[in-house]
Amino acid sequence: MANRTSTQNLRKRVRYHYRGNAAGSTLRLTLGCLLGLELRLVGSGKRMTFCKAGEATLSQWMADNARVCWIEQNEPWTLESRLIFQLDLPLNLDQNRHNAFHSRLKELRAQARQRARELPISS
């Protein structure tokens, strides 16, 4: 459990999850892996994304299927920890080893990263 203050506001963070790429969003990485999109090393070979077409497919899928809501909370990390423990939130890996899907999701993401390392770097 980290008590880190983000340099971005909530709107920017949510927008990045919806319009960014897998290199900067663990949500996008997870969803793309679950949807079977091909993760690739890009640019200098240090970042992994689903490339332009895959990221566009993911963005459209999220626009059609993913919703966000929030509540104001003075110490959101406290509420986050309680919710992760009490609810079935299979896409969260952090603080969520007790979830039955945790090891499978971790494995899927690791396999996608390994495949990306084996493929040529994309531009």
N, C-alpha and C positions, 0 to 999 in steps of 0.2 A: 504494500500500500504506500503510494508516494503522495506527498503533499506538495506537488509542483504547481506553480502558477503558470498558466499558458500566456504566451505573448500575443495570442490571437483572441479575439472575442468569439463568442459562441456562434454567431452567424458565419464568420469566416471559417471556423472549424467544420461546421456542418456542410457548408458549401464545398469545401475541399473534399469531403467524403463523397459528395454527389458528383463533383466535376473534376476531381484531381486524378491521381493515378495510384497504382498499387504500391509504388515506391514510398509514398508519403501517407498512405492510409491503410492501417491494418484491417479495417472493415472492408475496403475494396479488395485487398489481398485475399481475405477469407472468402468473400462472396464469389470472386472470380475463380478461385480454386474449386469451390463447390459447384459452380456452373460449368466447370470443365474447360475454362479458357486457358490458353497456353501462355504461361509466364516466360518472359525472355529477358536476358541481359540487354541493356540498351546503352547508347551513348558510349561513354568510356569503358563500359563493362562493369561498373560498380553498382548500378541501379537495376532493379527488376520491375518491369511493368508488363501489362498485357498488350503492349504496342498500341498503335493508334486505333486499329479496328476493334481489338478486344476491349480496350478502355471505352470506346464508343458504345459497344454492345452492353457492357456493364453499366454505363451511365443510363442507357435507355431502360435496362432491366430495373435499375433502382428507381427511376422516375415512375415506372409502372407499378412497382411492388413494395418499395421501402418508404416508410413514414417515420417522421421524427416528432417527438414531443418532449417537453422538459418542464421542470418546475424550478423556481428559484430556491436556492439552498445556500446558507452561509458557509457550511463545510461539506461540499458535495462529495468529497472522498469518503466521508463517514456513511452517507446514504448509499453511495455506490457499493461499498463493501457489504452492507446489509442486504441490498437488493441482489447482488451476485450470489450471496450465500442462501437467501431465502427463495429466490425464483429460479426457474429453469431457463437459463440464458446460455444456450449452447454455443453461441458465436463468440462469447467472451472467453479468452484464455487466461488472462490475468486474474489471479485470485479465485480461479474456478476449477481447480484440479478435481474437485468432488463431482463435477458434472460427468455423466456417462459418456458424452460425446467428446470430451476434452482430448483424450489421447488420439482418437481417430482424426479430429480436426488438425491437431498438431502434426500428425503423420502426413495428412494430405498436403499441408503447406510445405513440409520438409521435402516431400517427393516433388512438388512443383518447383521448388528452388533448385533441387538437384538436377532435374531435367533441364532447367534454364541454363545451368552451368555447363551442361553437356552440348548445348546448341550454340551455333555461331551467334555472335553479338549482332543485334539488330540496330539499324540506324534510326 
